Amino acid sequence: MGVLALLLALTAVSLIAYFLEDSLEIPYRAWGAFIWATALLVAFLFGVLYFSQFILPVGGGEGWSQGLILLLRHYVQQGQRYLESLMQSGPPQKRRVIGDKPISDPDALPETFKTLKAGMVRSHQVLALEKKGCFQRPAGPGFIMLGAGEVVRTVIDLRPYVRRQTVQAHTRDGIPVQTDLFVTFRARQNPPEANLQYPYDRDAIFHIAYANSILQGEEVRPWTEQVCPRAAALLGQELLRHNLDDLYRISEANVLPLENIQHSVKQALQPEMEQQGIELLNVAVSDLVLPSEVVEQRLKSWRARWQQEIDLRRAQGDAEALRRIKKARARVQIEIVESIIQNIEAMHRSETADLADIVMLRMIQLLEEAMSDASVQALVPESIMGRLVWDTSKQLRTWAKEPPAAEAKEGSQ
């Protein structure tokens, strides 16, 4: 609309000047139209020069020159479109959109890069620009204006990436295992550039811009999808060096084998990524997933080992309990014998005492004390204990009434 309005203004001014006359009533004709049109164009150019300093938020001569270039590009582009629409025959065709990303993509560049070859680049983005098929320079973030012949090869996101891949491998003893691999990485940064939220290394941008690979079927694999497959290949090699039992054995420093494996994968992959301008932040491996039959076999093995340990400790406990029971029984027997001896000695000191009664009473007292013990009651029923007391007392009375063998021999003589 700006170019059309300018053309209409030039036409109107030229027509007015063409029919005007001077003081001698001589018409200006073509010279008048040319002078007025030139004056209008000069006024328009001065207006463009004045307003160009307000186009961009950049001050100084650089902001003024870039704003002027943007205005001229805009008017030239509008003029080309207008001429193309006048010369076009048939129904209007849809204008071709330059670029490989849809405008709904949040990481796509603004439309001004397609129309005016300039625009704002987000703080987490950097552009890889090339000219005549050769890498020219990285640009961004902020306001970027493409130079003559420069095109945007790719837009690189400087934020960290996280990629996940399921890895299926075999251990050294031939057991299939499965795990999930997580890789965190980003474009290599340049910390000294502290004024940027995501500082980047300019050499890294060059390597990343040309890191895309072509798969079968002309499918393009970007640099963001090349790190995780390489880490997965290294992880498969590391798992192949260990037995299954080694993967579950904890070291003396309480370090899991998988932690050492993921550290080895990171150390092996990092030099290769550094050459491609990629900074490897972290490599993590989830728990191993084993086939059901392998899990069942390991459970049986663990169950047998722990059952053996249980049986061993139970046997040791039973042996210790039997040893203590025998020791307690011997101690009780010694106490009973000592008590009987003491009672016999007391009986000899008292001539009126009955040995059988004393022994029987003492035995009954000891048996009653034993019956009061909860552990003895649990092992020997009360009826059996009573019968044992009765038989013991009867036997003691019989022994007491029988004369000693030596006395019976003397009496017979």
Helices and strands as residue ranges (DSSP letters): H 2-19, H 29-51, G 52-54, H 60-87, H 112-115, E 118-121, E 125-131, E 134-139, E 142-145, E 150-157, E 161-170, E 176-187, H 202-209, E 213-214, E 220-221, G 223-225, H 227-239, H 244-247, H 257-275, E 278-285, H 292-349, H 355-372, H 374-379, H 382-401, H 405-412
